[in-house]
Amino acid sequence: MGYLHEGHATLIRQARRACDVVVLSIFVNPLQFGPKEDLAKYPRDLERDLRVAAGAGVDAVFYPEVETMYPPGFDTRVVVSGVSEPLDGAARPGHFVGVATVVLKLLNLVQPDRVFLGEKDWQQLAVLRRMVTDLNVPTEVIGVPTVRESSGLAMSSRNSYLTAAQKERAVVLMRSLRAVQDAYAAGERRTAALRQAGLDVLAEEPDAEVEYLEVVGRDLRSRDILPGATLPSDSVERADVDNDAMTRVLVAARMYGVRLIDNLPLDGRGGGA
């Protein structure tokens, strides 16, 4: 959606190494914003974006107007069930319908062999992989590890809303994910206890309004999936995460009016530089 940062440049450079031609789309998609979200103020700077894109090795930039993507009478939506429903799907109704619709249009227009997407938006990546598979789109979806600021904060265009001091406080999201990883590495296998390890870290930061912190698997679901739900007792929640049913920990929180997301693999491997 533009306002490019080093994470986007990394996607471009990886595509440049793997492909003969690299095309970048820049489109602030109104269909994926809710009525109370930040569409009007979402950061935009096309001239800067074009400089970043050229420096990273893009061959062409597709920068359509809203009327081009959604002409008068446009009345089609793409719904990807299952993986789109929990987490951000529950917190932002209609969001993934907007994402899937615009990405399918972009794939149809550009006809790429591969599409490179960041792992920071892990659920989005899962939704688009499912869409491409289900609809027989001849495009390979490649996830690229999250690029982080030196503090560990996952890079995001919305980070531009934060001051330097606020960014330092926002690193609590990364610390909460590491706490879950540490508990897993120490032998904890109860999902409720793993989740609580991360929530305990988030509770130390009064400016963090937690939407969810979940340990999930390939279907993006866990036994305790609703944001703000009361944790079940140990006697109820005894899911075994060794069976690959639950493989990643995801978090979303609002800080200083900005919604931030992040994720890491449960076993501590990968997760971004």
Residue frames as qw, qx, qy, qz and C-alpha x, y, z in Angstrom:
[[0.000, 0.884, 0.467, 0.000, 0.00, 0.00, 0.00],
 [0.325, 0.784, -0.064, 0.524, 2.92, 2.34, -0.50],
 [0.337, -0.857, 0.307, -0.242, 4.96, 4.43, 1.94],
 [0.901, 0.199, -0.357, 0.145, 7.77, 1.98, 1.28],
 [0.450, -0.778, 0.428, -0.096, 10.32, 1.01, 3.93],
 [0.008, 0.547, -0.830, -0.109, 13.22, -1.42, 4.11],
 [0.583, 0.083, 0.780, -0.212, 10.83, -4.35, 4.42],
 [0.682, 0.656, 0.200, -0.254, 9.34, -3.54, 1.03],
 [0.273, 0.788, -0.524, -0.176, 12.80, -2.98, -0.44],
 [0.349, -0.334, 0.875, -0.031, 13.80, -6.44, 0.81],
 [0.703, 0.378, 0.567, -0.205, 10.83, -7.97, -1.02],
 [0.538, 0.806, -0.114, -0.219, 11.86, -6.17, -4.20],
 [0.034, 0.693, -0.714, -0.095, 15.49, -7.25, -3.93],
 [0.529, -0.094, 0.839, -0.084, 14.50, -10.87, -3.34],
 [0.695, 0.586, 0.369, -0.194, 12.23, -10.74, -6.37],
 [0.320, 0.849, -0.361, -0.214, 15.04, -9.15, -8.37],
 [0.214, -0.497, 0.838, 0.065, 17.35, -12.04, -7.56],
 [0.512, 0.106, 0.845, -0.108, 14.75, -14.66, -8.48],
 [0.525, 0.665, 0.520, -0.113, 12.97, -13.15, -11.48],
 [0.492, 0.258, 0.383, 0.738, 13.66, -11.62, -14.88],
 [0.076, -0.513, -0.215, -0.828, 11.13, -8.82, -14.48],
 [0.232, -0.350, -0.697, 0.582, 9.92, -7.24, -11.23],
 [0.173, -0.563, -0.367, -0.720, 6.63, -5.33, -11.00],
 [0.139, -0.189, -0.645, 0.727, 5.54, -3.43, -7.88],
 [0.185, -0.677, -0.556, -0.446, 1.93, -2.48, -7.21],
 [0.116, -0.091, -0.447, 0.882, 1.17, 0.55, -5.04],
 [0.358, -0.442, -0.502, -0.652, -2.49, 0.92, -4.15],
 [0.157, -0.038, 0.644, -0.748, -4.09, 2.08, -0.91],
 [0.254, -0.241, -0.856, -0.381, -7.04, -0.26, -1.12],
 [0.384, -0.261, 0.212, -0.860, -10.24, 1.27, 0.34],
 [0.784, -0.153, -0.443, -0.407, -12.00, -2.09, 0.28],
 [0.708, -0.082, -0.627, 0.314, -9.85, -3.45, 3.13],
 [0.080, 0.171, -0.424, 0.886, -10.38, -0.53, 5.52],
 [0.167, -0.577, -0.782, 0.169, -13.19, -0.53, 8.05],
 [0.003, -0.854, -0.346, -0.387, -15.40, 2.54, 8.57],
 [0.426, -0.903, 0.047, 0.009, -13.41, 3.67, 11.63],
 [0.822, -0.163, 0.189, 0.511, -9.94, 2.85, 10.28],
 [0.258, -0.707, 0.138, 0.644, -7.22, 5.13, 8.94],
 [0.631, 0.479, 0.481, 0.376, -7.88, 5.23, 5.17],
 [0.181, 0.963, 0.131, 0.152, -7.94, 9.02, 4.95],
 [0.227, -0.906, 0.357, 0.007, -4.72, 9.52, 6.89],
 [0.932, -0.059, 0.248, 0.257, -2.82, 6.41, 5.73],
 [0.258, -0.703, 0.341, 0.569, 0.69, 7.65, 4.81],
 [0.735, 0.574, 0.318, 0.170, 1.28, 8.34, 1.11],
 [0.114, -0.810, 0.345, 0.460, 4.38, 9.62, -0.69],
 [0.877, 0.442, 0.188, 0.012, 4.56, 8.46, -4.30],
 [0.392, 0.833, -0.365, 0.137, 7.76, 10.30, -5.23],
 [0.334, -0.604, 0.694, -0.206, 9.60, 8.76, -2.30],
 [0.853, 0.032, 0.495, -0.161, 8.14, 5.34, -3.10],
 [0.777, 0.629, -0.033, 0.017, 9.34, 5.54, -6.70],
 [0.138, 0.790, -0.569, 0.180, 12.87, 6.37, -5.53],
 [0.565, -0.376, 0.700, -0.222, 12.91, 3.42, -3.13],
 [0.882, 0.289, 0.342, -0.146, 11.49, 1.10, -5.78],
 [0.620, 0.743, -0.246, 0.060, 14.02, 2.15, -8.40],
 [0.071, -0.723, 0.653, -0.215, 16.89, 1.78, -5.95],
 [0.657, -0.216, 0.686, -0.224, 15.81, -1.74, -5.04],
 [0.157, -0.205, 0.852, 0.454, 15.53, -2.84, -8.67],
 [0.522, 0.506, 0.600, -0.335, 11.90, -2.56, -9.81],
 [0.301, 0.118, 0.637, 0.700, 11.28, -2.64, -13.56],
 [0.202, -0.439, -0.446, -0.753, 7.74, -1.23, -13.46],
 [0.071, 0.173, 0.653, -0.733, 5.36, 0.28, -10.93],
 [0.189, -0.491, -0.710, -0.468, 1.61, -0.18, -11.26],
 [0.058, -0.208, -0.462, 0.860, -0.11, 2.72, -9.51],
 [0.076, -0.485, -0.711, -0.503, -3.81, 2.62, -10.35],
 [0.290, -0.240, 0.164, -0.912, -6.51, 5.05, -9.26],
 [0.382, 0.103, 0.780, -0.484, -9.39, 3.76, -7.15],
 [0.651, 0.462, 0.098, -0.594, -11.75, 4.24, -10.09],
 [0.445, 0.473, -0.707, -0.279, -9.54, 1.98, -12.21],
 [0.077, 0.120, -0.968, 0.208, -9.66, -0.89, -9.74],
 [0.132, 0.448, 0.814, -0.347, -13.29, -0.35, -8.71],
 [0.061, -0.126, -0.405, -0.904, -15.17, 1.24, -11.63],
 [0.530, 0.005, 0.201, -0.824, -18.84, 2.23, -11.34],
 [0.865, 0.059, -0.227, -0.444, -20.96, -0.87, -10.93],
 [0.370, 0.344, -0.834, 0.221, -18.19, -2.99, -9.42],
 [0.720, -0.347, 0.148, -0.582, -20.02, -5.54, -7.29],
 [0.895, 0.086, -0.436, 0.044, -17.77, -8.60, -6.80],
 [0.374, -0.734, 0.496, -0.275, -16.04, -9.76, -3.62],
 [0.671, 0.240, -0.696, 0.084, -13.64, -12.63, -2.94],
 [0.663, -0.571, 0.268, -0.403, -14.29, -14.50, 0.32],
 [0.532, 0.305, -0.770, 0.175, -11.65, -16.91, 1.64],
 [0.754, -0.544, -0.084, -0.358, -13.25, -18.86, 4.46],
 [0.913, -0.173, -0.249, 0.274, -11.44, -20.61, 7.30],
 [0.639, -0.069, -0.165, 0.748, -8.06, -18.93, 7.65],
 [0.079, 0.452, 0.106, 0.882, -9.60, -15.47, 7.26],
 [0.487, -0.647, -0.460, -0.364, -12.07, -15.80, 10.12],
 [0.655, -0.609, -0.299, 0.333, -10.14, -15.70, 13.46],
 [0.545, -0.276, 0.016, 0.792, -7.66, -13.09, 14.74],
 [0.017, -0.234, 0.172, 0.957, -7.63, -10.10, 12.35],
 [0.205, -0.300, -0.746, -0.559, -10.70, -11.51, 10.64],
 [0.353, -0.643, -0.664, 0.144, -12.62, -11.22, 13.91],
 [0.308, -0.540, -0.196, 0.758, -11.05, -7.89, 14.89],
 [0.107, 0.424, -0.278, -0.855, -11.50, -6.29, 11.44],
 [0.600, 0.407, 0.675, -0.135, -14.67, -7.64, 9.79],
 [0.588, 0.784, 0.184, -0.081, -14.47, -7.48, 6.01],
 [0.166, -0.809, 0.458, 0.330, -10.73, -6.75, 5.96],
 [0.420, -0.243, 0.810, 0.330, -9.65, -9.97, 4.27],
 [0.551, 0.630, 0.548, 0.003, -12.49, -9.76, 1.76],
 [0.211, 0.954, -0.091, -0.192, -10.93, -6.47, 0.63],
 [0.296, -0.626, 0.665, 0.279, -7.42, -7.95, 0.62],
 [0.569, 0.086, 0.796, 0.189, -8.37, -11.06, -1.34],
 [0.499, 0.768, 0.392, -0.080, -10.44, -9.10, -3.86],
 [0.171, 0.931, -0.243, -0.209, -7.76, -6.57, -4.71],
 [0.349, -0.517, 0.741, 0.249, -4.91, -9.10, -4.78],
 [0.626, 0.290, 0.713, 0.121, -6.81, -11.40, -7.12],
 [0.425, 0.885, 0.168, -0.092, -7.43, -8.41, -9.41],
 [0.071, -0.849, 0.475, 0.221, -3.73, -7.47, -9.30],
 [0.518, -0.228, 0.798, 0.207, -2.67, -11.05, -10.05],
 [0.611, 0.552, 0.566, 0.043, -5.08, -11.21, -12.98],
 [0.282, 0.948, -0.024, -0.142, -3.82, -7.89, -14.35],
 [0.083, -0.794, 0.584, 0.145, -0.08, -8.55, -14.00],
 [0.964, 0.186, -0.162, -0.103, -0.07, -12.36, -14.48],
 [0.051, -0.748, 0.647, -0.139, 3.08, -12.89, -12.38],
 [0.723, 0.125, -0.679, 0.039, 4.86, -16.22, -12.00],
 [0.536, -0.253, -0.616, 0.519, 5.64, -15.38, -8.36],
 [0.212, -0.829, -0.091, -0.510, 4.40, -12.93, -5.79],
 [0.508, 0.079, -0.573, 0.638, 6.57, -11.93, -2.82],
 [0.445, -0.735, -0.213, -0.466, 4.82, -11.04, 0.44],
 [0.050, 0.516, -0.625, 0.584, 6.12, -10.24, 3.90],
 [0.515, -0.232, -0.817, 0.120, 5.65, -12.66, 6.78],
 [0.033, -0.016, 0.459, -0.888, 4.79, -9.84, 9.19],
 [0.639, 0.072, 0.028, -0.765, 1.24, -10.07, 7.87],
 [0.135, -0.178, 0.975, 0.015, 1.16, -13.81, 8.58],
 [0.471, 0.408, 0.705, -0.338, -2.59, -14.24, 8.40],
 [0.467, 0.715, -0.107, -0.509, -2.76, -12.25, 5.16],
 [0.127, 0.489, -0.817, -0.277, -0.09, -14.54, 3.72],
 [0.278, 0.078, 0.948, -0.135, -2.12, -17.60, 4.75],
 [0.503, 0.587, 0.403, -0.490, -5.31, -16.14, 3.25],
 [0.426, 0.702, -0.340, -0.458, -3.64, -15.40, -0.09],
 [0.029, -0.316, 0.937, 0.147, -1.98, -18.81, -0.24],
 [0.396, 0.292, 0.832, -0.257, -5.37, -20.43, 0.28],
 [0.484, 0.688, 0.141, -0.521, -6.98, -18.21, -2.35],
 [0.262, 0.612, -0.630, -0.400, -4.32, -18.96, -4.96],
 [0.138, -0.118, 0.983, 0.013, -4.59, -22.70, -4.27],
 [0.414, 0.412, 0.721, -0.373, -8.39, -22.83, -4.24],
 [0.488, 0.753, 0.131, -0.422, -8.86, -20.73, -7.38],
 [0.831, 0.196, 0.365, 0.371, -6.02, -22.37, -9.36],
 [0.164, 0.971, -0.140, -0.107, -4.17, -19.11, -9.83],
 [0.904, 0.234, -0.082, 0.349, -0.88, -19.96, -11.61],
 [0.102, 0.809, -0.323, 0.480, 1.22, -17.81, -9.27],
 [0.713, -0.138, -0.558, 0.402, 3.64, -19.06, -6.61],
 [0.343, -0.886, -0.018, -0.311, 3.23, -17.23, -3.28],
 [0.687, 0.162, -0.438, 0.557, 6.58, -16.66, -1.57],
 [0.475, -0.865, -0.159, -0.029, 6.77, -15.46, 2.04],
 [0.497, 0.514, -0.332, 0.615, 9.75, -13.31, 3.01],
 [0.544, -0.408, -0.553, 0.481, 10.86, -13.05, 6.68],
 [0.158, -0.952, -0.262, -0.011, 9.93, -9.92, 8.59],
 [0.491, 0.399, -0.189, 0.751, 12.42, -7.05, 8.46],
 [0.488, -0.754, -0.396, 0.192, 12.86, -5.30, 11.80],
 [0.041, 0.917, -0.200, 0.342, 14.19, -2.03, 13.09],
 [0.386, 0.433, -0.685, 0.441, 17.36, -2.21, 15.19],
 [0.408, -0.321, 0.511, -0.685, 15.19, -2.31, 18.33],
 [0.144, 0.083, 0.985, -0.042, 13.37, -5.42, 17.10],
 [0.459, 0.491, 0.364, -0.645, 10.13, -3.61, 16.16],
 [0.542, 0.343, 0.696, 0.323, 8.66, -5.08, 12.97],
 [0.053, -0.180, 0.265, 0.946, 8.85, -2.54, 10.16],
 [0.203, 0.638, 0.743, 0.010, 5.50, -1.15, 9.06],
 [0.151, 0.510, 0.268, 0.803, 4.28, 1.90, 7.17],
 [0.442, -0.785, -0.327, -0.287, 2.14, 2.68, 10.22],
 [0.685, -0.350, -0.240, 0.592, 5.28, 3.01, 12.34],
 [0.274, 0.360, 0.107, 0.885, 5.51, 6.50, 10.82],
 [0.396, -0.743, -0.316, -0.438, 2.66, 7.51, 13.15],
 [0.764, -0.567, -0.212, 0.222, 4.90, 6.86, 16.19],
 [0.031, -0.926, 0.357, -0.116, 7.57, 9.03, 17.76],
 [0.478, 0.452, -0.719, 0.225, 11.03, 7.59, 18.42],
 [0.232, -0.276, 0.722, -0.590, 10.15, 7.12, 22.09],
 [0.792, 0.088, 0.228, -0.560, 6.86, 5.44, 21.25],
 [0.771, 0.392, -0.485, -0.132, 8.62, 3.04, 18.89],
 [0.187, 0.387, -0.813, 0.394, 10.90, 1.99, 21.73],
 [0.504, -0.083, 0.587, -0.628, 7.86, 1.25, 23.90],
 [0.820, 0.276, -0.096, -0.493, 6.22, -0.66, 21.05],
 [0.373, 0.423, -0.826, 0.018, 9.03, -3.22, 21.14],
 [0.494, -0.168, 0.681, -0.514, 6.94, -4.82, 23.91],
 [0.869, 0.277, -0.019, -0.410, 5.14, -6.75, 21.15],
 [0.637, 0.479, -0.599, 0.071, 8.38, -8.43, 20.12],
 [0.056, -0.394, 0.776, -0.490, 9.29, -9.09, 23.76],
 [0.729, -0.035, 0.394, -0.558, 5.94, -10.77, 24.35],
 [0.877, 0.357, -0.247, -0.204, 6.52, -13.11, 21.41],
 [0.393, 0.501, -0.713, 0.292, 10.01, -13.93, 22.66],
 [0.409, -0.310, 0.643, -0.569, 8.55, -14.77, 26.07],
 [0.902, 0.135, 0.136, -0.388, 6.28, -17.34, 24.42],
 [0.729, 0.494, -0.470, 0.062, 9.24, -18.78, 22.52],
 [0.053, 0.508, -0.729, 0.456, 11.26, -18.95, 25.73],
 [0.669, -0.166, 0.494, -0.529, 8.47, -20.77, 27.56],
 [0.922, 0.304, -0.094, -0.220, 8.20, -23.27, 24.71],
 [0.530, 0.561, -0.591, 0.235, 11.99, -23.77, 24.68],
 [0.204, -0.426, 0.697, -0.539, 11.84, -24.41, 28.44],
 [0.058, -0.049, -0.997, 0.020, 9.44, -27.28, 27.86],
 [0.400, 0.309, 0.465, -0.727, 6.00, -25.69, 28.27],
 [0.009, 0.096, 0.852, 0.515, 3.43, -27.45, 26.04],
 [0.087, 0.650, 0.714, -0.246, 0.10, -26.09, 27.32],
 [0.262, 0.535, 0.358, 0.719, -1.19, -23.45, 24.93],
 [0.317, -0.888, -0.285, -0.172, -2.88, -21.48, 27.71],
 [0.646, -0.629, 0.050, 0.430, 0.39, -21.25, 29.63],
 [0.549, 0.121, 0.335, 0.756, 2.34, -20.29, 26.51],
 [0.049, 0.740, 0.387, 0.548, -0.16, -17.57, 25.75],
 [0.476, -0.855, -0.201, 0.047, -0.08, -16.31, 29.31],
 [0.679, -0.293, 0.098, 0.666, 3.71, -15.93, 29.16],
 [0.304, 0.344, 0.328, 0.826, 3.28, -13.39, 26.38],
 [0.249, -0.794, -0.393, -0.392, 0.32, -11.63, 27.98],
 [0.627, -0.650, -0.197, 0.381, 2.31, -11.17, 31.18],
 [0.485, -0.083, 0.178, 0.852, 4.92, -9.18, 29.24],
 [0.028, 0.538, 0.436, 0.721, 2.27, -7.07, 27.51],
 [0.446, -0.781, -0.436, -0.038, 0.67, -6.32, 30.88],
 [0.575, -0.410, -0.105, 0.701, 3.88, -4.57, 31.91],
 [0.180, 0.063, 0.285, 0.939, 3.21, -1.87, 29.28],
 [0.199, 0.522, 0.595, -0.579, 0.18, 0.26, 30.26],
 [0.309, 0.538, -0.190, -0.761, -0.04, 1.83, 26.79],
 [0.147, 0.122, -0.894, -0.405, -0.57, -1.52, 25.06],
 [0.687, 0.121, 0.293, -0.654, -4.23, -2.34, 24.39],
 [0.190, -0.187, 0.937, 0.226, -4.09, -6.02, 23.47],
 [0.695, 0.186, -0.211, -0.662, -6.48, -7.33, 20.80],
 [0.992, -0.044, -0.026, -0.117, -5.11, -10.85, 20.78],
 [0.007, 0.619, -0.785, -0.019, -2.06, -13.00, 21.45],
 [0.931, 0.058, 0.168, -0.320, -2.54, -16.52, 20.16],
 [0.265, -0.383, 0.850, 0.246, -0.57, -19.69, 19.50],
 [0.754, 0.430, 0.135, -0.478, -1.92, -21.04, 16.22],
 [0.624, -0.075, 0.707, 0.325, -1.32, -23.60, 13.51],
 [0.223, 0.049, 0.638, 0.736, -1.76, -23.77, 9.77],
 [0.044, -0.640, -0.691, -0.332, -5.49, -23.01, 9.94],
 [0.053, 0.421, -0.146, 0.894, -4.83, -19.93, 12.11],
 [0.654, -0.549, -0.194, -0.483, -7.04, -21.29, 14.89],
 [0.193, 0.231, -0.823, 0.482, -6.41, -22.26, 18.48],
 [0.322, -0.460, -0.824, 0.074, -8.67, -23.60, 21.25],
 [0.194, -0.745, -0.376, 0.516, -8.82, -20.18, 22.88],
 [0.454, 0.319, 0.417, 0.719, -9.19, -17.84, 19.94],
 [0.027, -0.876, -0.398, -0.272, -11.46, -14.95, 20.96],
 [0.280, 0.447, -0.275, 0.804, -9.71, -11.65, 21.85],
 [0.296, -0.430, 0.325, -0.788, -10.10, -10.96, 25.54],
 [0.826, -0.244, -0.425, -0.279, -11.47, -14.42, 26.34],
 [0.576, -0.640, 0.442, -0.254, -10.86, -15.76, 29.85],
 [0.308, 0.452, -0.836, -0.050, -8.14, -18.35, 29.77],
 [0.882, -0.228, -0.305, -0.276, -9.38, -21.86, 30.45],
 [0.624, -0.634, 0.445, -0.102, -7.97, -23.78, 33.37],
 [0.012, 0.515, -0.837, -0.184, -5.09, -26.19, 32.89],
 [0.483, 0.084, 0.855, -0.172, -7.53, -29.06, 33.24],
 [0.616, 0.653, 0.336, -0.285, -9.40, -27.85, 30.14],
 [0.478, 0.836, -0.251, -0.097, -6.59, -26.53, 27.93],
 [0.655, -0.459, 0.566, 0.200, -3.95, -29.21, 27.32],
 [0.765, 0.640, -0.018, -0.069, -3.28, -28.95, 23.58],
 [0.752, -0.320, 0.356, 0.453, 0.04, -30.45, 22.56],
 [0.317, 0.874, -0.156, -0.333, 1.99, -28.10, 20.30],
 [0.361, -0.448, 0.749, 0.330, 4.52, -30.77, 19.32],
 [0.588, 0.311, 0.742, 0.085, 2.15, -32.25, 16.75],
 [0.205, 0.026, 0.439, 0.874, 2.50, -29.28, 14.35],
 [0.016, -0.726, -0.674, -0.137, -1.13, -28.33, 14.97],
 [0.146, -0.982, -0.101, 0.068, 0.10, -25.08, 16.52],
 [0.797, 0.151, 0.066, 0.581, 3.25, -23.58, 15.12],
 [0.293, 0.409, 0.019, 0.864, 3.29, -19.81, 15.46],
 [0.218, -0.627, -0.531, 0.526, 2.51, -17.06, 17.95],
 [0.163, 0.546, 0.357, 0.740, 0.72, -13.93, 16.71],
 [0.218, -0.538, -0.476, 0.660, 0.00, -10.67, 18.49],
 [0.106, 0.613, 0.345, 0.703, -2.01, -7.52, 17.77],
 [0.336, -0.613, -0.461, 0.547, -2.22, -4.47, 20.00],
 [0.174, 0.869, 0.198, 0.419, -2.98, -0.78, 19.80],
 [0.560, -0.430, -0.187, 0.683, -0.42, 1.67, 21.11],
 [0.098, -0.447, 0.043, 0.888, -0.79, 5.44, 20.95],
 [0.555, 0.562, 0.151, -0.595, -3.73, 5.05, 18.59],
 [0.414, 0.528, -0.645, -0.366, -1.79, 2.82, 16.17],
 [0.953, -0.056, 0.203, -0.218, -2.66, -0.82, 15.52],
 [0.110, 0.653, -0.744, -0.090, 0.48, -2.99, 15.44],
 [0.982, -0.013, 0.049, -0.181, 0.87, -6.67, 14.60],
 [0.098, 0.646, -0.757, -0.011, 3.75, -9.13, 14.77],
 [0.976, -0.082, 0.035, -0.198, 4.44, -12.85, 14.85],
 [0.001, -0.625, 0.780, 0.013, 7.22, -15.38, 15.37],
 [0.748, 0.041, -0.644, -0.158, 7.56, -19.13, 14.86],
 [0.762, -0.601, 0.014, -0.240, 6.99, -20.96, 18.11],
 [0.941, -0.141, -0.036, 0.306, 10.23, -22.93, 17.96],
 [0.376, -0.800, 0.153, 0.441, 12.40, -19.81, 17.72],
 [0.528, -0.028, 0.549, 0.647, 13.73, -20.38, 14.22],
 [0.189, 0.483, 0.503, 0.691, 13.29, -17.51, 11.78],
 [0.176, -0.791, -0.511, 0.287, 10.96, -14.58, 12.37],
 [0.282, 0.919, 0.096, 0.258, 12.97, -11.88, 10.67],
 [0.624, 0.206, -0.248, 0.712, 16.21, -10.03, 10.98]]
